[in-house]
Amino acid sequence: MYPTLYHFFYDLTGFEIPFFRAVNSFGFFVAISFVVASWVYSRELKRLEESGFIPVGKIVRTYGLPVPLWDVAGNALLGFFLGFKIVHGFFYPEIFSNFPAFLFSLEGNIFGGILGGLAMGAWRYYEGKKLERPTPEVREEAFHAYEHLGKLVLLAVVWGFIGAKLFAWLEDPQPLGEFLSDPFRGLTMYGGLICATIAMTLYMRKHKLPVWRFYDAGAPAVMLAYGVGRIGCHVSGDGDWGIVNTAPKPGWMSFLPDWLWSYNYPNNVMKMGTPMSDCIYNDDYCYVLPQTVFPTPFYETLMCLLFFGVLWLLRKRILVPGVLFMVYLMLNGVERFLIEGIRVNDKYMAGGLAFTQAQLISFVFIIAGAAGIFFLRKRYRQAT
């Protein structure tokens, strides 16, 4: 396993690049998932707009205004933070061994911060001066659906992170100080999805966008993003693995590598298991699970890629607004409900049944998706 990009490149090339310790493998794949999802989402919004399903909006823009002072100040503040941290890291590369703690600490280089702040503030000021005109010009222009994507993705990132942390805490309550000590550990996918969806819906309502069409356009993208993100879970070994699996590999899987059936996640980012005697990294991640487990993150990646293909094939065949998103909810619920059967998770008891938080939410998704398809189709028939 590769907890950070440092471990990957060291294993691949034998060269040590301390800065790469700052890039967590899980975070790296999450970033890739957002980039891929944004591209797919943008492509679908353009297609729906060209097909006449999403109207082109109008916006009034003013060109030639002086650059706002708050814009320069914001850039300078960002430059100060980057210079404060990066210059310090250049002189003390050992800080990358625990980068999250360093990032949220007061440790840094004040001279690097001042230089970074002055450089980025000046750059923004002079870039703005180039566009400034003696008489500002006001124009009414077309505003396309995909131009909302930047703000929608930002809302999804911020509120998705908040929701993922909140639901993880509800699933496993612990002292808040301890829980928040590492902001990037303890994240629940469904919490992020629910809170991000609420935030994006409020934005779309505010701007009078066709909500169901936007949901339909985003359904394949979200399914693909989840599958790519799970690669990060597997590569880093972030604890989302399955239950112990010491059974021999079935004969029909004989042509596949052993790790696809059961795996012990050496060098996992959670530092769980027993110390390794043959660890090549010689750091805090030299642990391996004492018993092999189901590599469930990889199974989820395969299932999500399959379901992404299904949604991609259906996107032009389903004409009722919102139905494709309801299909996504059902497929998402089925995938997670099944995988939870072999995952390690805390269980609740009710009516003699044991289930996880994710299974409860996924079951609600399946029911909501089926009911949504019925009501949306009925309303569409009545309207047409």
Residue pairs with C-beta under 8 A, 6 or more apart in sequence:
1 7
1 235
1 236
1 237
1 265
1 266
1 267
1 268
1 269
1 285
2 8
2 11
2 25
2 235
2 236
2 267
3 24
3 25
3 236
3 237
3 267
3 268
3 269
3 285
4 20
4 21
4 22
4 23
4 24
4 25
4 269
5 20
5 21
5 23
5 25
5 28
6 16
6 17
6 18
6 19
6 20
6 21
6 23
6 96
7 25
7 267
7 281
7 285
8 20
8 25
9 15
9 17
9 20
10 16
10 17
10 280
10 281
11 280
18 93
18 94
18 96
19 89
19 93
19 96
20 96
21 96
21 97
21 99
22 89
22 96
22 99
24 99
24 184
24 236
24 269
25 232
25 235
25 236
25 269
26 184
26 232
26 233
26 235
26 236
26 238
26 269
27 184
27 232
28 232
29 228
29 229
29 231
29 232
29 235
30 229
30 232
32 228
33 224
33 225
33 226
33 227
33 228
33 229
33 232
34 153
34 157
34 225
36 221
36 224
36 225
36 228
37 218
37 221
37 222
37 224
37 225
38 149
38 153
38 221
40 220
40 221
40 224
41 146
41 149
41 217
41 218
41 221
42 146
42 149
44 216
44 217
44 218
44 220
44 221
44 315
45 54
45 144
45 145
45 146
45 149
45 214
45 217
46 144
46 145
46 146
47 217
48 54
48 145
48 213
48 216
48 217
49 55
49 56
49 144
49 145
49 146
53 210
53 213
53 321
54 145
54 209
54 210
54 213
54 214
55 210
56 142
56 143
56 144
56 145
57 142
57 143
57 144
57 145
57 207
58 140
58 141
58 142
58 143
59 140
59 141
59 142
59 143
60 138
60 139
60 140
60 141
61 138
61 139
61 140
61 141
62 136
62 137
62 138
62 139
63 131
63 133
63 136
63 137
63 138
63 139
64 131
64 132
64 133
64 134
64 135
64 136
64 137
65 132
65 136
66 128
66 132
67 124
67 125
67 127
67 128
67 129
67 131
67 132
71 124
71 128
72 121
72 124
72 125
72 128
73 121
75 120
75 121
75 123
75 124
76 117
76 118
76 120
76 121
76 124
77 117
78 120
79 116
79 117
79 118
79 119
79 120
79 121
80 113
80 114
80 116
80 117
81 113
81 116
82 116
82 120
83 109
83 112
83 113
83 114
83 115
83 116
83 117
83 119
84 108
84 109
84 110
84 112
84 113
84 116
85 102
85 103
85 108
85 112
86 112
86 116
87 108
87 109
87 111
87 112
87 113
87 115
87 116
88 95
88 107
88 108
88 109
88 112
89 95
89 96
89 102
91 109
95 102
95 107
96 102
97 283
97 284
100 182
100 183
100 184
101 182
104 183
145 209
145 214
148 203
148 204
148 207
148 209
151 203
152 200
152 203
152 204
152 214
155 196
155 199
155 200
155 203
156 196
156 199
156 200
157 196
158 199
159 192
159 195
159 196
159 198
159 199
160 192
160 193
160 195
160 196
161 187
161 192
162 195
163 188
163 191
163 192
163 193
163 194
163 195
163 196
164 187
164 188
164 189
164 191
164 192
164 195
165 179
165 180
165 183
165 186
165 187
165 188
165 191
166 191
166 195
167 188
167 190
167 191
167 192
167 194
167 357
168 186
168 187
168 188
168 191
169 176
169 179
169 186
170 191
170 357
171 188
171 345
171 346
171 357
172 186
172 346
179 186
185 238
188 357
188 358
189 226
189 336
189 358
190 336
190 357
190 358
190 361
190 362
193 222
194 361
200 214
201 211
204 211
204 214
205 211
210 321
212 321
212 322
212 325
212 376
213 321
215 322
215 324
215 325
216 315
216 318
216 321
216 322
216 323
216 324
216 325
218 325
219 311
219 315
219 324
219 325
219 327
219 328
220 308
220 311
220 312
220 315
220 328
222 328
223 304
223 307
223 308
223 311
223 328
223 331
223 332
224 304
224 305
224 308
226 300
226 304
226 332
227 300
227 301
227 302
227 303
227 304
227 305
227 308
228 301
230 240
230 297
230 298
230 300
230 301
230 304
231 297
231 298
231 301
232 238
233 240
233 297
234 295
234 297
234 298
234 301
236 268
236 269
237 265
237 266
237 267
237 268
237 269
237 270
238 268
238 269
238 270
238 297
239 268
239 270
239 272
239 344
240 296
240 297
240 343
241 263
241 265
241 289
241 293
241 294
241 295
241 296
241 297
241 343
241 344
242 293
242 294
242 295
242 296
242 299
242 342
242 343
242 344
243 293
243 294
243 342
243 343
243 344
244 291
244 292
244 293
245 261
245 262
245 292
245 293
245 294
245 342
246 262
246 291
246 292
247 262
249 256
249 258
249 261
249 262
250 261
253 260
253 261
259 295
260 295
260 298
262 292
262 293
262 294
262 295
263 292
263 293
263 295
264 273
264 288
264 289
264 290
264 291
264 292
264 293
265 272
265 273
265 288
265 289
265 293
266 276
266 279
266 287
266 288
267 276
267 279
267 281
267 285
267 286
267 287
267 288
268 285
268 287
268 288
268 289
269 285
271 284
271 285
271 287
272 287
272 289
273 287
273 288
273 289
273 290
274 287
274 288
274 289
274 290
275 286
275 287
276 286
276 287
276 288
279 285
279 286
293 344
294 342
294 343
296 339
296 342
296 343
299 339
300 335
300 336
300 339
303 335
303 338
303 339
304 335
307 331
307 332
307 335
310 327
310 331
311 324
311 327
311 328
311 331
314 324
314 327
315 324
318 324
318 327
320 376
320 377
320 380
321 376
321 380
322 372
322 376
323 372
323 373
323 376
323 377
325 372
326 368
326 369
326 370
326 372
326 373
326 376
327 369
327 373
328 369
329 365
329 366
329 368
329 369
329 372
330 365
330 366
330 369
330 370
332 362
332 365
333 361
333 362
333 363
333 364
333 365
333 366
333 369
334 362
334 366
335 362
336 358
336 359
336 361
336 362
336 365
337 358
337 359
337 362
337 363
337 366
340 355
340 356
340 358
340 359
340 362
343 356
345 356
345 357
345 358
346 356
346 357
347 354
347 355
347 356
348 354
348 355
348 356
348 357
348 360
355 363
